[in-house]
Amino acid sequence: MPLTRPLFSVAALATLVACSPAAAPPAPSVAAPLLQCAKDTDCKGDRICEDGRCTDPGTPALARAATASAADATAADTRGAAHAALEHVLLKALRMKPGTQERGIEPGEAVKAFIDAGLVARAPDYRADYSDYRRLRSPIPFLGHELLALDEEYMAEYVGCCVSPGMAVALRLRPGGADLDAFAREAGCSVDRDTDGLSLIDAFDLPAAPKGTYAAIKCKERDLPVEE
C-alpha cells in the first residue's frame, strides 16, 4: 500500500507561506559622486581643479575674482605711491638744505600736501601756543615707522615767549624702522621720546599707550645745530 503524505502539513505550510510578510526588496545603492580631480595636476592643459571638477580658469566667476584681485593690487600700488610722495615732501620740510641751516621747504607746503591728500583737516585739530596740531585720519609709513600727527609752529600773533618756527611729527615706533637719532643728527633735528618724561600723548593728543610706543622728531629753529 503506497504511503500518502499528510495533507495537513502541506496545507499548513502553504498557509504559513501565504501569511508571511513579503521580504523587503534590497535598498537601491546610491552611487557616490564621481570626482574628476583632486588637484590641479589631475586636469589637462591650463584647467584647474575646483570642487572636484576640472574648470577653465577663464570662466566668468574666476575672471571676476582675478579682476578684483588685480584692482586691489592696483589700488594698493596707488596708495603706496601717494604715501611715498607725501613722505618725500615731509622729509624736505624737516631736512636742511645742504650747507645751510635753512629747511628744504616751508612747513606750510608740507601741511598743504597732507590736506590736499585728505589725510588731515584744513583747520588744525587744536592750537597751543604757536603750534597747529593735526592728527592724521589714518597713519601712513614714515621712515619705517607710522606717522600719526603733524605740528607746525609759526607766529600768527604774539602770545608770549617764545616761538620756534618749524615742524615736528609724532610717530608710532615700529621694529626695524629707521634710526631716528641718526636721522636727527643728519637733518638738524632732535628726538623726543615718551620714556624721558615728555608726554607725547598730551602734546599730540594721542591715544593712551605704554611708554616707548611713541616718539617725536622735532625740526624747529631751536633744534638746529649750533654754528661754531
C-alpha positions in Angstrom: 0.0 0.0 0.0 1.6 3.3 -1.0 2.4 5.9 1.6 0.2 9.1 1.5 1.8 12.4 2.6 -0.2 14.2 5.2 -2.3 16.8 3.5 -2.4 18.8 6.7 1.2 19.6 6.8 1.3 20.7 3.1 -1.8 22.9 3.6 -0.4 24.4 6.8 2.9 25.1 5.1 1.0 26.8 2.2 -0.9 28.9 4.7 2.2 29.9 6.6 3.9 31.0 3.4 0.9 32.9 2.3 0.6 34.8 5.6 4.3 35.6 5.9 5.2 39.2 5.2 7.0 39.7 1.9 10.7 40.2 2.2 11.7 43.9 1.7 13.4 44.5 -1.6 17.1 45.4 -1.3 17.6 49.2 -0.9 18.9 50.7 -4.1 22.5 51.6 -3.9 23.4 55.3 -4.2 26.4 55.9 -6.4 29.0 58.2 -4.9 29.5 61.4 -6.9 32.2 60.9 -9.4 35.0 63.5 -8.9 37.0 64.5 -11.9 40.0 65.7 -10.0 41.6 66.1 -6.6 44.2 68.7 -7.5 45.1 70.9 -10.4 47.6 68.5 -11.9 44.8 66.0 -12.4 43.4 68.3 -15.1 44.6 68.8 -18.6 46.2 71.9 -20.0 45.6 75.1 -18.1 42.5 73.8 -16.4 42.3 73.8 -12.6 40.5 71.7 -10.1 37.6 73.3 -8.3 35.1 71.4 -6.1 36.2 68.1 -7.7 35.7 69.3 -11.3 38.3 70.5 -13.9 37.4 74.1 -14.7 38.7 76.6 -17.2 40.3 79.5 -15.2 38.9 81.9 -17.7 35.3 81.3 -16.6 33.4 84.5 -15.7 33.5 83.8 -11.9 37.2 83.3 -11.9 37.7 86.1 -14.3 35.8 88.4 -11.9 37.9 87.3 -9.0 41.1 87.8 -10.9 40.0 91.3 -12.0 39.0 92.2 -8.4 42.4 91.0 -7.2 44.2 93.0 -9.8 42.1 96.1 -8.9 43.0 95.6 -5.3 46.7 95.3 -6.2 46.5 98.5 -8.3 44.8 100.4 -5.5 47.5 99.3 -3.1 50.2 100.4 -5.5 48.5 103.8 -5.9 48.2 104.3 -2.2 51.9 103.3 -1.8 53.0 105.8 -4.4 50.9 108.5 -2.8 52.3 107.8 0.6 55.9 107.8 -0.8 55.3 111.2 -2.4 54.0 112.6 0.9 57.0 111.1 2.8 59.3 112.9 0.3 57.6 116.2 0.8 57.7 115.9 4.6 61.3 115.0 4.6 62.1 118.1 2.6 60.3 120.2 5.2 62.3 118.5 8.0 65.8 118.4 6.5 68.2 121.3 6.0 69.3 122.4 2.6 72.9 121.2 2.0 75.4 123.6 3.5 72.8 125.8 5.2 70.6 125.9 8.2 67.5 126.5 6.1 64.9 123.8 5.7 64.2 122.4 2.3 60.7 123.8 2.1 58.3 125.8 4.3 56.4 123.7 6.8 53.1 125.0 5.3 53.9 123.4 2.0 54.2 120.0 3.6 51.0 120.5 5.6 49.1 121.6 2.4 50.2 118.4 0.7 48.6 116.4 3.5 45.5 118.5 3.4 45.2 118.0 -0.4 45.6 114.2 0.1 42.7 114.2 2.6 44.9 112.9 5.4 44.5 115.9 7.7 41.8 118.6 8.2 42.3 122.0 6.7 41.8 123.6 10.1 44.1 122.4 12.9 42.6 120.0 15.4 43.8 122.4 18.0 46.3 125.2 18.5 48.6 125.5 21.6 50.9 128.5 22.0 52.4 128.9 18.5 51.7 125.3 17.2 49.0 124.0 15.0 48.4 120.3 15.7 46.8 118.0 13.1 46.2 114.2 13.6 46.3 112.0 10.5 42.9 110.4 9.7 44.8 107.2 9.1 48.6 106.5 9.7 51.0 106.3 6.8 54.5 104.9 6.7 57.3 107.3 7.5 61.0 106.3 8.0 59.8 102.7 8.6 57.5 103.8 11.4 53.9 105.1 11.5 53.2 108.8 11.1 50.4 109.9 13.4 50.4 113.7 13.7 51.9 117.0 12.5 53.0 120.0 14.5 53.5 123.2 12.5 54.9 126.1 14.6 54.7 129.7 13.5 53.7 133.1 14.8 50.3 134.3 13.7 50.2 136.8 16.5 52.3 137.4 19.6 51.1 135.3 22.6 54.3 135.4 24.7 57.8 134.0 24.6 58.9 132.1 22.6 58.2 130.9 19.0 60.4 128.4 17.3 59.3 128.1 13.7 59.4 124.7 12.0 57.8 121.3 12.2 57.6 118.2 14.4 56.0 114.9 13.7 54.7 112.2 16.0 55.4 108.6 15.2 54.3 105.2 16.5 57.6 103.2 16.6 57.9 100.0 14.7 60.6 97.3 15.0 63.0 97.7 12.1 62.2 101.3 11.5 64.9 103.9 10.7 67.3 105.0 13.4 65.6 108.3 14.4 68.7 109.6 16.3 70.8 109.2 13.2 68.2 111.0 11.1 68.0 113.8 13.6 71.8 114.3 13.5 71.8 114.4 9.7 68.7 116.6 9.4 69.4 119.1 12.2 66.5 117.9 14.4 66.0 116.4 17.8 64.1 113.3 19.0 61.8 113.3 22.0 60.5 110.0 23.4 57.8 109.4 26.0 60.3 107.4 28.0 62.2 110.5 29.1 59.3 112.2 30.9 57.9 114.1 28.0 54.3 113.2 27.4 53.8 113.0 23.7 50.3 111.6 24.4 49.4 115.0 25.9 51.4 117.1 23.4 49.8 115.5 20.3 46.6 114.3 21.9 47.4 110.7 21.0 45.7 107.5 22.3 47.0 106.3 25.6 49.7 103.7 25.2 52.6 102.2 27.1 55.8 104.2 27.3 58.1 103.6 24.4 55.2 103.4 21.9 55.7 106.9 20.5 58.5 109.3 19.5 58.6 112.8 18.0 61.0 114.2 15.5 61.4 118.0 16.1 62.9 120.0 13.3 62.4 123.6 14.5 64.6 126.6 14.8 65.7 125.7 18.3 66.7 122.2 17.1 69.3 123.4 14.6 72.9 122.6 15.4 74.9 125.4 17.0 77.1 127.1 14.5 80.7 127.4 15.5 
